[in-house]
Amino acid sequence: MEVKDANSALLSNYEVFQLLTDLKEQRKESGKNKHSSGQQNLNTITYETLKYISKTPCRHQSPEIVREFLTAMKSHKLTKAEKLQLLNHRPMTAVEIQLLQMVEESEERLTEEQIEALLHTVTSILPAGPEAEPKRNPDAATGDDEDAA
Amino acid sequence: MFVLVEMVDTVRIPPWQFERKLNDSIAEELNKKLANKVVYNVGLCICLFDITKLEDAYVFPGDGASHTKVHFRYVVFHPFLDEILIGKIKGCSPEGVHVSLGFFDDILIPPESLQQPAKFDEAEQVWVWEYETEEGAHDLYMDTGEEIRFRVVDESFVDTSPTGPSSAEATSSSEELPKKEAPYTLVGSISEPGLGLLSWWTS
């Protein structure tokens, strides 16, 4: 086996979530798991990864939301890795955004108001996770401060 | 967190599977070979993304199965350096805090990368962050099962392929218990504002 390119593309958590859900549907449809002994590894890893990603805010995203988010981010001049992390984590405070900055001098790169603007874009475009506090849409979240089960 | 890796491999399809569509058989074989396995210097393979190219399938003399060279892309877990991840604390030991992501367990946060000052509570076998404010010191415990946000600072791949028989003669058979080394480990750090247990930073 040969690895041609170990880093050909970065995947967002949402893409992996969609891929794994589609895979699960396909395997359920194909009926009997006669290869269950050989497929055990695949079953384990898809189950665990799906469980992990379902607890992140990514499960409520859709391709349109991601596209909208990326166009809105163009004005902020962020690196690819930073945009990916914003998409995956959906930070809600300025501290979290500072954390996700890849460049060393993050305080110089983003002023206070830029961070505020960034926060606003993130919270308004990306849907909240199940445990988020409802800020603008009271019907988006079910409750407040419940630990992600 | 996840990357797409392009790989090439020769897949062997046994004759009793010839009635199935070639693409399906190949996808199944590739998943059987790579899912939930660590590839050296690449990462933890999750599942097949797509097949980009199928070359001609050959049948060799003496073996009734077909061999096909396949170019494909695989979804691999390989966080980049300095990436922020959220995991669950699996346990604490004098070596540090062990964190798990559910599908990946070998993440360690060594004592020097914890929020300082930190001490290890021997009685409860748990690491504690002694947070000082004007009112006094708060002891913040890092309990098992808590969600923790950390930064990936280092990764290490160990080649766990079996060694030849010559090394077995040096050690006696009673000590021959092979140390199970994890093929892929991550080293994390929480020594920055915003990192650590999620409950520490939600106001």
Interface residues (C-beta under 8 A of the other chain):
Chain A: M1 E2 V3 K4 D5 A6 N7 S8 A9 L10 L11 S12 N13 E15 V16 L19 L20 L23 H35 G38 Q39 N41 L42 T44 I45 T46 E48 T49 K51 Y52 T56 A81 Q85 N88 H89 T93 V95 E96 Q98 L99 L100 M102 A148
Chain B: M1 F2 V3 L4 V5 E6 M7 V8 D9 E28 N31 K32 A35 N36 K37 V39 N41 V42 I46 C47 F49 H71 R73 V75 F77 H78 F80 D82 E83 I84 I86 L101 G102 F103 E147 R149 R151 E192 P193 G194 L195 W201
